[in-house]
Amino acid sequence: MSEAVETARLMDAVYRHQRHFYDLTRKYYLLGRDLLIDELQPPPGGEVLELGCGTGRNLIAAARRYPEARFYGLDISRQMLETAQANIDKAGLADRIGLVEGDAANPVAVDRLGLSGFDRVLYSYTLSMIPIWREALAAGAARLGDGGRIHVVDFGQQERLPGWFRSLLFAWLSSFHVTPRADLETVLQGLAQEAGAALEVRRLYRGYADYAVLRKQEFSG
């Protein structure tokens, strides 16, 4: 069995029941998502891709915020995509948000969308759940158009928070197959160097979350 199939089965198992109350509970500890949406600022007519879109919460919020852009989401969990589609339909945004099932670490997983590149690619508390998360970042970078940006928010290393809090949080996250990526910034630095891009990393809430923006150079002529 391939790793992608194993991951899909795991995510379906984890979220089979959680997907029905996921957004209600996660808003209290998936911090920084709204900051990411505020700073997306896609160009008019721009194309935005979320890898690991879950219930569609971010896509819906961003589509409302930026009515001139189009949004696309990919997730490996069919059950989460069913919930996302229901939420998108309820929000009346099915004409501006498209979904596709696939592995975020596979660069060709979004081929069915028929787009060669995106103006924005975002990862919101996704990389900490993807076993081959470095490949998922590289896949997004491969789909980034000239002048495009990658936005990432995920659990940090809790550097400025009490040690007991870090220990309890990491143990709790592990029970949901979530692993904060200690070398996230190093991997992003490598991608930025390869792409000739600029990288900005911020520690949010005393290190509770890491927020990063990779800006690809825009070529003219």
C-alpha positions as CSV (number, residue, x, y, z in Angstrom):
1,M,0.0,0.0,0.0
2,S,1.4,3.4,-0.9
3,E,2.1,6.1,1.7
4,A,-0.6,8.4,0.1
5,V,-3.2,5.7,0.5
6,E,-2.2,5.0,4.1
7,T,-2.4,8.8,4.8
8,A,-5.8,9.1,3.2
9,R,-7.1,6.2,5.3
10,L,-5.6,7.7,8.4
11,M,-7.1,11.1,7.8
12,D,-10.5,9.7,7.0
13,A,-10.3,7.7,10.3
14,V,-9.2,10.8,12.3
15,Y,-11.9,13.1,10.9
16,R,-14.8,10.7,10.3
17,H,-16.6,12.2,13.3
18,Q,-14.5,15.2,14.1
19,R,-15.3,16.9,10.8
20,H,-18.8,17.6,12.1
21,F,-17.6,19.9,14.9
22,Y,-14.0,20.6,13.7
23,D,-14.4,24.3,13.0
24,L,-16.2,24.9,16.3
25,T,-13.4,23.5,18.4
26,R,-10.3,24.4,16.3
27,K,-10.9,28.2,16.3
28,Y,-9.7,28.2,19.9
29,Y,-6.2,26.8,19.2
30,L,-5.5,27.0,15.4
31,L,-4.2,30.6,15.9
32,G,-3.0,32.8,13.1
33,R,-5.3,31.6,10.4
34,D,-7.1,34.9,10.1
35,L,-3.8,36.8,9.9
36,L,-2.8,34.6,7.0
37,I,-6.1,35.4,5.2
38,D,-5.7,39.1,5.9
39,E,-2.3,39.0,4.3
40,L,-3.1,36.9,1.3
41,Q,-4.2,39.8,-0.8
42,P,-4.3,38.0,-4.2
43,P,-4.4,40.2,-7.3
44,P,-7.7,40.9,-9.0
45,G,-8.6,37.8,-11.0
46,G,-5.9,35.8,-9.1
47,E,-5.9,32.1,-8.4
48,V,-5.4,30.8,-4.8
49,L,-4.7,27.2,-3.9
50,E,-5.0,25.7,-0.4
51,L,-3.2,22.4,0.1
52,G,-4.9,20.5,2.9
53,C,-8.1,22.5,2.8
54,G,-10.0,20.4,5.4
55,T,-13.6,21.7,5.9
56,G,-13.2,24.6,3.6
57,R,-13.2,27.2,6.4
58,N,-10.2,29.2,5.1
59,L,-11.4,29.0,1.5
60,I,-14.8,30.4,2.4
61,A,-13.4,33.2,4.6
62,A,-10.9,34.2,1.9
63,A,-13.4,34.0,-0.9
64,R,-15.6,36.4,1.0
65,R,-12.7,38.7,1.7
66,Y,-11.4,38.8,-1.9
67,P,-14.4,38.6,-4.2
68,E,-12.4,39.1,-7.4
69,A,-10.2,36.0,-6.9
70,R,-10.9,32.4,-7.5
71,F,-10.1,29.7,-4.9
72,Y,-9.2,26.0,-5.0
73,G,-8.7,23.4,-2.3
74,L,-7.0,20.0,-2.2
75,D,-7.3,17.4,0.5
76,I,-6.4,13.8,0.8
77,S,-9.5,13.0,2.9
78,R,-12.6,12.3,0.9
79,Q,-14.8,12.8,4.0
80,M,-13.3,16.2,4.8
81,L,-13.9,17.2,1.1
82,E,-17.6,16.1,1.5
83,T,-17.9,18.4,4.5
84,A,-16.0,21.2,2.7
85,Q,-18.3,21.0,-0.4
86,A,-21.4,21.1,1.8
87,N,-20.0,24.2,3.6
88,I,-19.1,25.9,0.3
89,D,-22.6,25.2,-1.1
90,K,-24.2,26.5,2.0
91,A,-22.1,29.7,1.7
92,G,-23.2,30.2,-1.9
93,L,-19.6,30.1,-3.1
94,A,-19.6,27.0,-5.3
95,D,-19.0,29.1,-8.4
96,R,-15.8,30.6,-7.0
97,I,-14.3,27.7,-5.0
98,G,-13.3,24.4,-6.6
99,L,-12.2,21.2,-4.8
100,V,-10.0,18.3,-5.8
101,E,-9.1,15.1,-3.9
102,G,-5.4,14.3,-3.9
103,D,-2.1,14.1,-2.1
104,A,-0.6,17.5,-1.3
105,A,2.9,16.1,-1.7
106,N,2.1,15.2,-5.4
107,P,2.9,18.1,-7.7
108,V,0.4,16.8,-10.4
109,A,-2.4,16.3,-7.9
110,V,-4.0,19.6,-9.0
111,D,-3.7,18.9,-12.7
112,R,-7.5,18.3,-12.9
113,L,-8.0,22.0,-12.1
114,G,-6.5,22.8,-15.5
115,L,-4.3,25.6,-14.1
116,S,-0.5,25.8,-14.7
117,G,0.2,28.1,-11.7
118,F,-1.2,30.0,-8.8
119,D,-0.8,33.5,-7.4
120,R,-1.0,32.2,-3.8
121,V,-0.5,28.8,-2.2
122,L,-1.4,28.4,1.4
123,Y,-0.9,25.8,4.1
124,S,-2.8,26.3,7.3
125,Y,-2.0,23.8,10.1
126,T,-1.5,21.2,7.4
127,L,2.2,20.5,7.3
128,S,2.2,19.2,10.9
129,M,-0.2,16.4,9.8
130,I,1.4,15.4,6.5
131,P,4.1,12.7,6.9
132,I,6.1,13.8,3.8
133,W,5.5,17.5,4.5
134,R,8.8,18.6,2.9
135,E,7.5,17.2,-0.4
136,A,4.2,18.9,0.1
137,L,6.0,22.3,0.4
138,A,8.0,21.6,-2.7
139,A,4.9,20.6,-4.6
140,G,3.3,23.9,-3.7
141,A,6.4,25.8,-4.7
142,A,6.4,24.0,-8.0
143,R,2.9,25.4,-8.7
144,L,3.7,29.0,-7.7
145,G,3.6,31.5,-10.5
146,D,6.0,34.4,-11.0
147,G,5.5,37.0,-8.3
148,G,3.4,34.5,-6.3
149,R,3.5,33.8,-2.6
150,I,3.4,30.9,-0.3
151,H,1.7,31.5,3.1
152,V,2.2,29.0,5.9
153,V,0.9,29.0,9.5
154,D,1.3,26.0,11.8
155,F,2.3,25.0,15.3
156,G,5.6,26.5,16.5
157,Q,8.0,25.2,19.1
158,Q,6.5,27.2,22.0
159,E,9.9,28.8,22.7
160,R,8.6,31.5,25.0
161,L,5.9,29.5,26.7
162,P,6.2,27.4,29.9
163,G,7.9,24.0,29.5
164,W,4.9,22.3,31.0
165,F,2.6,23.9,28.5
166,R,4.8,22.7,25.6
167,S,4.9,19.1,27.0
168,L,1.2,18.9,27.4
169,L,0.4,20.5,24.0
170,F,2.8,18.2,22.1
171,A,1.5,15.1,23.9
172,W,-2.1,16.1,23.1
173,L,-1.3,16.9,19.5
174,S,0.5,13.6,19.1
175,S,-2.8,11.8,19.9
176,F,-4.2,13.4,16.8
177,H,-1.1,12.4,14.6
178,V,0.1,16.1,14.7
179,T,3.8,16.8,14.8
180,P,5.0,20.5,14.9
181,R,7.9,20.8,12.4
182,A,11.0,22.0,14.2
183,D,12.9,22.5,11.0
184,L,10.1,24.3,9.1
185,E,12.1,27.5,8.7
186,T,15.2,25.7,7.5
187,V,13.2,23.9,4.8
188,L,11.5,27.1,3.7
189,Q,14.9,28.8,3.5
190,G,16.1,26.0,1.2
191,L,13.0,26.4,-1.1
192,A,13.5,30.2,-1.1
193,Q,17.1,29.9,-2.1
194,E,16.3,27.5,-4.9
195,A,13.5,29.7,-6.2
196,G,15.4,33.0,-5.8
197,A,12.6,34.1,-3.4
198,A,12.4,36.2,-0.3
199,L,11.4,34.6,3.0
200,E,9.8,36.2,6.1
201,V,9.2,34.1,9.2
202,R,7.3,35.4,12.3
203,R,6.8,33.7,15.7
204,L,3.3,34.3,16.8
205,Y,1.9,34.3,20.4
206,R,5.3,33.7,22.1
207,G,6.2,30.9,19.7
208,Y,2.8,29.1,19.8
209,A,2.6,29.4,16.0
210,D,5.0,30.0,13.1
211,Y,3.9,32.2,10.3
212,A,5.9,32.3,7.1
213,V,5.6,34.1,3.7
214,L,7.8,33.1,0.7
215,R,7.7,35.7,-2.1
216,K,8.7,34.6,-5.5
217,Q,10.4,37.1,-7.8
218,E,8.3,38.6,-10.5
219,F,9.9,38.5,-14.0
220,S,9.1,41.2,-16.6
221,G,9.5,41.1,-20.3
